[in-house]
Amino acid sequence: MKHHPNCAVVRAGDLKAWCDCAIGERHRVVERLRYGAKEFRRMAEDYPKWELVAEILEEEADVIERNEH
């Protein structure tokens, strides 16, 4: 398996170290969800039903951020 250069396995130089490559990916997913929520909130100004989609995206971002998934 290839690891991200900032992964703990690479930093420690130990294949038995805990791999934290997914942390960066999780951060990118949370950023995309929050950006989507912001855009849906903007759309909700004209069509209020989009607010529900924004709320769902925010909740998903919170769950992933708190590692509750």
Gaussian input, Z-matrix of N, CA and C with variables (Angstrom, degrees):
# hf/3-21g

backbone

0 1
 N
 C     1     B1
 C     2     B2     1     A1
 N     3     B3     2     A2     1     D1
 C     4     B4     3     A3     2     D2
 C     5     B5     4     A4     3     D3
 N     6     B6     5     A5     4     D4
 C     7     B7     6     A6     5     D5
 C     8     B8     7     A7     6     D6
 N     9     B9     8     A8     7     D7
 C    10    B10     9     A9     8     D8
 C    11    B11    10    A10     9     D9
 N    12    B12    11    A11    10    D10
 C    13    B13    12    A12    11    D11
 C    14    B14    13    A13    12    D12
 N    15    B15    14    A14    13    D13
 C    16    B16    15    A15    14    D14
 C    17    B17    16    A16    15    D15
 N    18    B18    17    A17    16    D16
 C    19    B19    18    A18    17    D17
 C    20    B20    19    A19    18    D18
 N    21    B21    20    A20    19    D19
 C    22    B22    21    A21    20    D20
 C    23    B23    22    A22    21    D21
 N    24    B24    23    A23    22    D22
 C    25    B25    24    A24    23    D23
 C    26    B26    25    A25    24    D24
 N    27    B27    26    A26    25    D25
 C    28    B28    27    A27    26    D26
 C    29    B29    28    A28    27    D27
 N    30    B30    29    A29    28    D28
 C    31    B31    30    A30    29    D29
 C    32    B32    31    A31    30    D30
 N    33    B33    32    A32    31    D31
 C    34    B34    33    A33    32    D32
 C    35    B35    34    A34    33    D33
 N    36    B36    35    A35    34    D34
 C    37    B37    36    A36    35    D35
 C    38    B38    37    A37    36    D36
 N    39    B39    38    A38    37    D37
 C    40    B40    39    A39    38    D38
 C    41    B41    40    A40    39    D39
 N    42    B42    41    A41    40    D40
 C    43    B43    42    A42    41    D41
 C    44    B44    43    A43    42    D42
 N    45    B45    44    A44    43    D43
 C    46    B46    45    A45    44    D44
 C    47    B47    46    A46    45    D45
 N    48    B48    47    A47    46    D46
 C    49    B49    48    A48    47    D47
 C    50    B50    49    A49    48    D48
 N    51    B51    50    A50    49    D49
 C    52    B52    51    A51    50    D50
 C    53    B53    52    A52    51    D51
 N    54    B54    53    A53    52    D52
 C    55    B55    54    A54    53    D53
 C    56    B56    55    A55    54    D54
 N    57    B57    56    A56    55    D55
 C    58    B58    57    A57    56    D56
 C    59    B59    58    A58    57    D57
 N    60    B60    59    A59    58    D58
 C    61    B61    60    A60    59    D59
 C    62    B62    61    A61    60    D60
 N    63    B63    62    A62    61    D61
 C    64    B64    63    A63    62    D62
 C    65    B65    64    A64    63    D63
 N    66    B66    65    A65    64    D64
 C    67    B67    66    A66    65    D65
 C    68    B68    67    A67    66    D66
 N    69    B69    68    A68    67    D67
 C    70    B70    69    A69    68    D68
 C    71    B71    70    A70    69    D69
 N    72    B72    71    A71    70    D70
 C    73    B73    72    A72    71    D71
 C    74    B74    73    A73    72    D72
 N    75    B75    74    A74    73    D73
 C    76    B76    75    A75    74    D74
 C    77    B77    76    A76    75    D75
 N    78    B78    77    A77    76    D76
 C    79    B79    78    A78    77    D77
 C    80    B80    79    A79    78    D78
 N    81    B81    80    A80    79    D79
 C    82    B82    81    A81    80    D80
 C    83    B83    82    A82    81    D81
 N    84    B84    83    A83    82    D82
 C    85    B85    84    A84    83    D83
 C    86    B86    85    A85    84    D84
 N    87    B87    86    A86    85    D85
 C    88    B88    87    A87    86    D86
 C    89    B89    88    A88    87    D87
 N    90    B90    89    A89    88    D88
 C    91    B91    90    A90    89    D89
 C    92    B92    91    A91    90    D90
 N    93    B93    92    A92    91    D91
 C    94    B94    93    A93    92    D92
 C    95    B95    94    A94    93    D93
 N    96    B96    95    A95    94    D94
 C    97    B97    96    A96    95    D95
 C    98    B98    97    A97    96    D96
 N    99    B99    98    A98    97    D97
 C   100   B100    99    A99    98    D98
 C   101   B101   100   A100    99    D99
 N   102   B102   101   A101   100   D100
 C   103   B103   102   A102   101   D101
 C   104   B104   103   A103   102   D102
 N   105   B105   104   A104   103   D103
 C   106   B106   105   A105   104   D104
 C   107   B107   106   A106   105   D105
 N   108   B108   107   A107   106   D106
 C   109   B109   108   A108   107   D107
 C   110   B110   109   A109   108   D108
 N   111   B111   110   A110   109   D109
 C   112   B112   111   A111   110   D110
 C   113   B113   112   A112   111   D111
 N   114   B114   113   A113   112   D112
 C   115   B115   114   A114   113   D113
 C   116   B116   115   A115   114   D114
 N   117   B117   116   A116   115   D115
 C   118   B118   117   A117   116   D116
 C   119   B119   118   A118   117   D117
 N   120   B120   119   A119   118   D118
 C   121   B121   120   A120   119   D119
 C   122   B122   121   A121   120   D120
 N   123   B123   122   A122   121   D121
 C   124   B124   123   A123   122   D122
 C   125   B125   124   A124   123   D123
 N   126   B126   125   A125   124   D124
 C   127   B127   126   A126   125   D125
 C   128   B128   127   A127   126   D126
 N   129   B129   128   A128   127   D127
 C   130   B130   129   A129   128   D128
 C   131   B131   130   A130   129   D129
 N   132   B132   131   A131   130   D130
 C   133   B133   132   A132   131   D131
 C   134   B134   133   A133   132   D132
 N   135   B135   134   A134   133   D133
 C   136   B136   135   A135   134   D134
 C   137   B137   136   A136   135   D135
 N   138   B138   137   A137   136   D136
 C   139   B139   138   A138   137   D137
 C   140   B140   139   A139   138   D138
 N   141   B141   140   A140   139   D139
 C   142   B142   141   A141   140   D140
 C   143   B143   142   A142   141   D141
 N   144   B144   143   A143   142   D142
 C   145   B145   144   A144   143   D143
 C   146   B146   145   A145   144   D144
 N   147   B147   146   A146   145   D145
 C   148   B148   147   A147   146   D146
 C   149   B149   148   A148   147   D147
 N   150   B150   149   A149   148   D148
 C   151   B151   150   A150   149   D149
 C   152   B152   151   A151   150   D150
 N   153   B153   152   A152   151   D151
 C   154   B154   153   A153   152   D152
 C   155   B155   154   A154   153   D153
 N   156   B156   155   A155   154   D154
 C   157   B157   156   A156   155   D155
 C   158   B158   157   A157   156   D156
 N   159   B159   158   A158   157   D157
 C   160   B160   159   A159   158   D158
 C   161   B161   160   A160   159   D159
 N   162   B162   161   A161   160   D160
 C   163   B163   162   A162   161   D161
 C   164   B164   163   A163   162   D162
 N   165   B165   164   A164   163   D163
 C   166   B166   165   A165   164   D164
 C   167   B167   166   A166   165   D165
 N   168   B168   167   A167   166   D166
 C   169   B169   168   A168   167   D167
 C   170   B170   169   A169   168   D168
 N   171   B171   170   A170   169   D169
 C   172   B172   171   A171   170   D170
 C   173   B173   172   A172   171   D171
 N   174   B174   173   A173   172   D172
 C   175   B175   174   A174   173   D173
 C   176   B176   175   A175   174   D174
 N   177   B177   176   A176   175   D175
 C   178   B178   177   A177   176   D176
 C   179   B179   178   A178   177   D177
 N   180   B180   179   A179   178   D178
 C   181   B181   180   A180   179   D179
 C   182   B182   181   A181   180   D180
 N   183   B183   182   A182   181   D181
 C   184   B184   183   A183   182   D182
 C   185   B185   184   A184   183   D183
 N   186   B186   185   A185   184   D184
 C   187   B187   186   A186   185   D185
 C   188   B188   187   A187   186   D186
 N   189   B189   188   A188   187   D187
 C   190   B190   189   A189   188   D188
 C   191   B191   190   A190   189   D189
 N   192   B192   191   A191   190   D190
 C   193   B193   192   A192   191   D191
 C   194   B194   193   A193   192   D192
 N   195   B195   194   A194   193   D193
 C   196   B196   195   A195   194   D194
 C   197   B197   196   A196   195   D195
 N   198   B198   197   A197   196   D196
 C   199   B199   198   A198   197   D197
 C   200   B200   199   A199   198   D198
 N   201   B201   200   A200   199   D199
 C   202   B202   201   A201   200   D200
 C   203   B203   202   A202   201   D201
 N   204   B204   203   A203   202   D202
 C   205   B205   204   A204   203   D203
 C   206   B206   205   A205   204   D204

   B1=1.4564
   B2=1.5135
   B3=1.3171
   B4=1.4545
   B5=1.5282
   B6=1.3202
   B7=1.4582
   B8=1.5210
   B9=1.3114
   B10=1.4541
   B11=1.5284
   B12=1.3325
   B13=1.4707
   B14=1.5287
   B15=1.3246
   B16=1.4627
   B17=1.5267
   B18=1.3177
   B19=1.4644
   B20=1.5303
   B21=1.3095
   B22=1.4694
   B23=1.5212
   B24=1.3319
   B25=1.4655
   B26=1.5274
   B27=1.3172
   B28=1.4645
   B29=1.5297
   B30=1.3148
   B31=1.4731
   B32=1.5208
   B33=1.3307
   B34=1.4639
   B35=1.5266
   B36=1.3289
   B37=1.4492
   B38=1.5219
   B39=1.3238
   B40=1.4607
   B41=1.5185
   B42=1.3327
   B43=1.4599
   B44=1.5205
   B45=1.3215
   B46=1.4622
   B47=1.5331
   B48=1.3251
   B49=1.4675
   B50=1.5249
   B51=1.3368
   B52=1.4546
   B53=1.5225
   B54=1.3158
   B55=1.4642
   B56=1.5269
   B57=1.3325
   B58=1.4635
   B59=1.5336
   B60=1.3284
   B61=1.4699
   B62=1.5304
   B63=1.3024
   B64=1.4689
   B65=1.5219
   B66=1.3196
   B67=1.4631
   B68=1.5190
   B69=1.3137
   B70=1.4660
   B71=1.5104
   B72=1.3212
   B73=1.4679
   B74=1.5161
   B75=1.3284
   B76=1.4680
   B77=1.5253
   B78=1.3191
   B79=1.4639
   B80=1.5319
   B81=1.3408
   B82=1.4681
   B83=1.5294
   B84=1.3278
   B85=1.4686
   B86=1.5235
   B87=1.3304
   B88=1.4634
   B89=1.5325
   B90=1.3258
   B91=1.4667
   B92=1.5271
   B93=1.3324
   B94=1.4675
   B95=1.5215
   B96=1.3331
   B97=1.4655
   B98=1.5254
   B99=1.3116
   B100=1.4735
   B101=1.5291
   B102=1.3314
   B103=1.4572
   B104=1.5310
   B105=1.3333
   B106=1.4675
   B107=1.5197
   B108=1.3228
   B109=1.4682
   B110=1.5275
   B111=1.3285
   B112=1.4695
   B113=1.5312
   B114=1.3235
   B115=1.4598
   B116=1.5353
   B117=1.3311
   B118=1.4615
   B119=1.5279
   B120=1.3145
   B121=1.4797
   B122=1.5224
   B123=1.3184
   B124=1.4588
   B125=1.5309
   B126=1.3257
   B127=1.4625
   B128=1.5233
   B129=1.3251
   B130=1.4676
   B131=1.5218
   B132=1.3227
   B133=1.4641
   B134=1.5300
   B135=1.3502
   B136=1.4584
   B137=1.5257
   B138=1.3290
   B139=1.4575
   B140=1.5281
   B141=1.3342
   B142=1.4726
   B143=1.5321
   B144=1.3139
   B145=1.4583
   B146=1.5308
   B147=1.3294
   B148=1.4659
   B149=1.5237
   B150=1.3105
   B151=1.4739
   B152=1.5315
   B153=1.3168
   B154=1.4681
   B155=1.5358
   B156=1.3194
   B157=1.4676
   B158=1.5302
   B159=1.3191
   B160=1.4622
   B161=1.5242
   B162=1.3207
   B163=1.4679
   B164=1.5226
   B165=1.3230
   B166=1.4663
   B167=1.5239
   B168=1.3187
   B169=1.4663
   B170=1.5246
   B171=1.3238
   B172=1.4708
   B173=1.5233
   B174=1.3277
   B175=1.4667
   B176=1.5232
   B177=1.3201
   B178=1.4555
   B179=1.5278
   B180=1.3268
   B181=1.4673
   B182=1.5267
   B183=1.3176
   B184=1.4658
   B185=1.5268
   B186=1.3330
   B187=1.4717
   B188=1.5304
   B189=1.3066
   B190=1.4702
   B191=1.5239
   B192=1.3139
   B193=1.4614
   B194=1.5392
   B195=1.3291
   B196=1.4686
   B197=1.5236
   B198=1.3598
   B199=1.4641
   B200=1.5247
   B201=1.3133
   B202=1.4646
   B203=1.5211
   B204=1.3088
   B205=1.4666
   B206=1.5006
   A1=109.00
   A2=115.87
   A3=120.98
   A4=108.33
   A5=116.96
   A6=121.70
   A7=110.86
   A8=115.06
   A9=122.19
   A10=108.20
   A11=119.09
   A12=120.75
   A13=114.45
   A14=117.08
   A15=119.55
   A16=113.16
   A17=117.01
   A18=121.53
   A19=110.22
   A20=116.63
   A21=121.52
   A22=111.48
   A23=117.45
   A24=120.46
   A25=109.71
   A26=116.67
   A27=121.37
   A28=110.26
   A29=116.79
   A30=119.93
   A31=111.61
   A32=116.52
   A33=120.36
   A34=112.17
   A35=115.94
   A36=119.16
   A37=111.95
   A38=116.51
   A39=122.54
   A40=109.09
   A41=117.32
   A42=120.64
   A43=112.74
   A44=117.26
   A45=120.60
   A46=111.89
   A47=116.96
   A48=120.64
   A49=109.09
   A50=115.57
   A51=121.22
   A52=109.62
   A53=117.08
   A54=122.72
   A55=109.24
   A56=116.27
   A57=119.72
   A58=111.89
   A59=116.87
   A60=121.32
   A61=111.88
   A62=117.05
   A63=120.99
   A64=112.65
   A65=117.64
   A66=119.81
   A67=110.65
   A68=117.57
   A69=120.96
   A70=112.00
   A71=116.45
   A72=120.53
   A73=110.89
   A74=116.77
   A75=120.95
   A76=110.31
   A77=116.94
   A78=121.39
   A79=110.56
   A80=116.46
   A81=119.78
   A82=111.40
   A83=117.27
   A84=120.71
   A85=110.17
   A86=117.11
   A87=120.93
   A88=110.11
   A89=117.15
   A90=119.85
   A91=111.24
   A92=117.05
   A93=120.16
   A94=111.48
   A95=117.04
   A96=120.04
   A97=110.74
   A98=117.18
   A99=120.24
   A100=111.35
   A101=116.97
   A102=120.10
   A103=109.87
   A104=116.62
   A105=120.57
   A106=111.57
   A107=116.55
   A108=120.81
   A109=110.10
   A110=115.91
   A111=119.97
   A112=110.53
   A113=116.29
   A114=120.24
   A115=111.53
   A116=117.21
   A117=119.69
   A118=110.91
   A119=117.08
   A120=119.26
   A121=110.52
   A122=115.85
   A123=119.91
   A124=109.86
   A125=116.69
   A126=120.50
   A127=111.40
   A128=116.91
   A129=121.88
   A130=111.86
   A131=117.25
   A132=119.66
   A133=110.16
   A134=116.56
   A135=121.53
   A136=112.46
   A137=116.44
   A138=121.02
   A139=107.87
   A140=117.77
   A141=123.15
   A142=116.07
   A143=118.67
   A144=119.62
   A145=112.67
   A146=117.64
   A147=120.34
   A148=111.93
   A149=117.74
   A150=121.21
   A151=110.74
   A152=116.74
   A153=120.55
   A154=110.64
   A155=116.57
   A156=120.02
   A157=109.74
   A158=117.15
   A159=121.18
   A160=110.74
   A161=117.16
   A162=121.07
   A163=111.28
   A164=117.08
   A165=120.97
   A166=110.19
   A167=117.08
   A168=120.14
   A169=111.40
   A170=117.00
   A171=120.79
   A172=111.00
   A173=116.81
   A174=120.39
   A175=110.97
   A176=117.08
   A177=120.44
   A178=110.85
   A179=116.49
   A180=120.32
   A181=110.42
   A182=117.26
   A183=121.16
   A184=111.44
   A185=116.33
   A186=120.91
   A187=110.10
   A188=116.63
   A189=120.01
   A190=110.22
   A191=116.91
   A192=121.09
   A193=111.83
   A194=116.17
   A195=120.27
   A196=112.77
   A197=115.11
   A198=121.59
   A199=111.69
   A200=117.10
   A201=122.60
   A202=112.01
   A203=118.03
   A204=120.94
   A205=111.31
   D1=135.21
   D2=177.62
   D3=-89.57
   D4=133.87
   D5=-178.46
   D6=-107.85
   D7=151.19
   D8=174.36
   D9=-62.59
   D10=144.50
   D11=-179.09
   D12=-56.68
   D13=-25.94
   D14=179.39
   D15=-93.16
   D16=4.28
   D17=-178.94
   D18=-66.46
   D19=148.98
   D20=-179.90
   D21=-61.14
   D22=-32.29
   D23=178.86
   D24=-62.27
   D25=-44.46
   D26=179.51
   D27=-70.31
   D28=-43.88
   D29=-179.09
   D30=-61.67
   D31=-41.37
   D32=-178.00
   D33=-83.48
   D34=-21.08
   D35=-176.21
   D36=68.94
   D37=26.41
   D38=-175.50
   D39=-130.39
   D40=117.63
   D41=-179.35
   D42=-65.98
   D43=-15.96
   D44=179.12
   D45=-88.89
   D46=-3.91
   D47=178.59
   D48=-67.47
   D49=156.97
   D50=178.26
   D51=-72.41
   D52=125.28
   D53=-178.70
   D54=-78.99
   D55=124.75
   D56=178.32
   D57=-118.22
   D58=27.56
   D59=178.68
   D60=-58.31
   D61=-37.82
   D62=-175.38
   D63=-66.72
   D64=-18.05
   D65=-179.28
   D66=-60.21
   D67=-43.98
   D68=177.76
   D69=-63.77
   D70=-40.59
   D71=178.03
   D72=-64.41
   D73=-41.76
   D74=178.32
   D75=-60.27
   D76=-40.38
   D77=179.22
   D78=-62.13
   D79=-42.86
   D80=179.29
   D81=-64.80
   D82=-39.16
   D83=179.11
   D84=-64.73
   D85=-43.64
   D86=179.33
   D87=-62.26
   D88=-42.21
   D89=178.31
   D90=-61.33
   D91=-42.19
   D92=179.69
   D93=-65.75
   D94=-40.48
   D95=178.23
   D96=-63.75
   D97=-43.54
   D98=-179.91
   D99=-66.60
   D100=-37.75
   D101=176.42
   D102=-63.88
   D103=-43.75
   D104=177.83
   D105=-60.84
   D106=-41.70
   D107=178.85
   D108=-61.51
   D109=-41.76
   D110=179.41
   D111=-62.29
   D112=-42.68
   D113=-179.65
   D114=-66.96
   D115=-39.95
   D116=178.35
   D117=-67.94
   D118=-33.17
   D119=175.94
   D120=-65.18
   D121=-37.68
   D122=176.89
   D123=-64.15
   D124=-41.80
   D125=178.46
   D126=-67.65
   D127=-29.07
   D128=-178.77
   D129=-67.10
   D130=-18.02
   D131=176.77
   D132=-61.38
   D133=-34.01
   D134=179.48
   D135=-95.04
   D136=-29.13
   D137=-176.67
   D138=-140.55
   D139=94.29
   D140=-170.31
   D141=-54.86
   D142=-21.76
   D143=-178.38
   D144=-65.68
   D145=-20.66
   D146=177.77
   D147=-67.96
   D148=-17.24
   D149=179.10
   D150=-60.66
   D151=-36.27
   D152=178.88
   D153=-62.03
   D154=-42.65
   D155=178.19
   D156=-62.48
   D157=-42.51
   D158=178.61
   D159=-60.69
   D160=-42.22
   D161=178.89
   D162=-62.90
   D163=-42.05
   D164=179.56
   D165=-63.66
   D166=-44.13
   D167=178.96
   D168=-62.24
   D169=-42.04
   D170=177.70
   D171=-62.27
   D172=-42.88
   D173=178.92
   D174=-62.51
   D175=-42.28
   D176=178.77
   D177=-63.58
   D178=-41.78
   D179=177.84
   D180=-61.64
   D181=-41.93
   D182=179.08
   D183=-62.99
   D184=-42.68
   D185=-179.56
   D186=-62.76
   D187=-45.73
   D188=-179.53
   D189=-66.55
   D190=-42.05
   D191=-179.30
   D192=-61.95
   D193=-37.52
   D194=179.88
   D195=-86.01
   D196=2.19
   D197=178.85
   D198=60.35
   D199=39.81
   D200=-179.71
   D201=-102.93
   D202=15.72
   D203=-178.98
   D204=-94.57

